[in-house]
Amino acid sequence: MNKIDIYKKIIDDNKDLNFILSNIDYKNNIDGPLSKYVYIIKDNISMKNTITTGGSLFLKDYKSPYDATVIELLNNAGAIPIAKSNLDEFGLGGTGLYSGYGYVKNPYDKNRITGGSSSGSAVAQALKCCDFALGTDTGDSIRKPASYLGVIGYKPSYGIISRYGVLPYAPSLDHVGLFAKNFKVIFDVMKVIGKYDPKDFSSQDSNIDFNFINFKLNNLKICVIDEMYNDLDEQVKKLFDDTISKLNLKMNKISFNQDLLSLVSSTYQILTYAESVSCYQSFTGITFGSKEEGNNFEEIARNSRSKNFGSELKRRFTIGSYCTINENYEELFLKSKKIRTLIKNEMDNILKKHHFVISLGSNNIAPLVEDVLNKKDYLSSNVDNILQISNFGGYPSITIPMGKINGMSIGINITSRFNSDQYLLSFAKIFYDIIRMENKND
């Protein structure tokens, strides 16, 4: 059995987890730098002649007429796509529970969530049925599922990977990133897809060298934000302390402006919900998408959206619309943009004095599905706030496996200065290797 057949068998053997939406039969004969790599695509990323649903029933029959730039670059480098993964509808969910095609189940405990919205890609990597899986991250959608499932989840600096051909959530915060089985894969893949793209208005020509740098740790300035640390329960705090101690480095504890930190979640929601409703105003069922019956344009659009949009999407669109109507636009939307800038400036000042901010990929292990649906165990924490701030500023951020509590994974998160991806990845690899070695010796 070759590698592709092995990967496809793992997918077939785990259909009950609902992490794959469609299989791809793609023969790639290109002998390129990624010709041995097999990958899975989050299904909000377009690939020519495949159904791209965005996790929504609205696009259940939409066949993409073109490749997203990231897919074009990967396939031209010889990489082989084998499937498209499930996700929260258009990325608006954060739990893996809000796809139009059903929950994505946690392979380690089906009663617990996977995290989202890149839930299917995270499960694919956890099951080792690919060399890497593409995801998108608007607030934590790669890094939190990576924490819950014990895999590496990397969000590059904003604009390094083109978003052309990627269904948006909130364009000013959206990042394409990946889950990978090791750091060699990440470096190899980023050399191919970390390219400027004139078709993406937010793309940047960063000229980042995606090669590992083996540097000495004792020159680094690293910090932990007090408000994040104080949010943790004692069991998580102990695991975090034990993990940090393996670096044998002085760790500065600093305080984030508490007034600003308390506004991160509401600022994030107002901005992303407003941007998302703007992005999908054209989804009426008339130009494309699932069309329902109606006597006129308004009825067709209303019926099409009512039947084929999910409840969480409707909730967020409603809030986004409320925040952008004339009487609320300045008070809610514009004020939130200003607060975002203040929060970013606060983090910029921290990163000017430190190379890395160490946090967590989630404030605890994956919560129970029942608790999340009943809103009992998924309240915003300062861990979530730190993850979202990295999208506010477009900073590179990565979650790596830290350890387990009660048999379930939890990851440590590292964020660094904008466009310092080479140093972030190199430090994360060194840290990752230390954790693995120490855990092996324990």
Secondary structure, DSSP 8 states (H G I E B T S, - for coil): --HHHHHHHHHHHTGGG--EEEE--------STTTT-EEEEETTB--TTSB--TT-GGGTT-B-SS--HHHHHHHHTT-EEEEEE--SGGG--SSS---TT-----TT-TTB---SSSHHHHHHHHTT-SSEEEEEESSSTTHHHHHHHT-EEEE-STTSS--TTB--S-TTT-EEEEEESSHHHHHHHHHHH----TTSTT--------S-----GGG--EEEEHHHHHTS-HHHHHHHHHHHHTT---EEEE---HHHHTTHHHHHHHHHHHHHHHHTTT-SSSSSS-----SSHHHHHHHHHHHHS-HHHHHHHHHHHHHHSHHHIIIIIIHHHHHHHHHHHHHHHHHHH-SEEEEESSSSS--BHHHHHTTSS----HHHHHHHHHHHTT--EEEEEEEEETTEEEEEEEEE-TT-HHHHHHHHHHHHHHHHHHHHH-
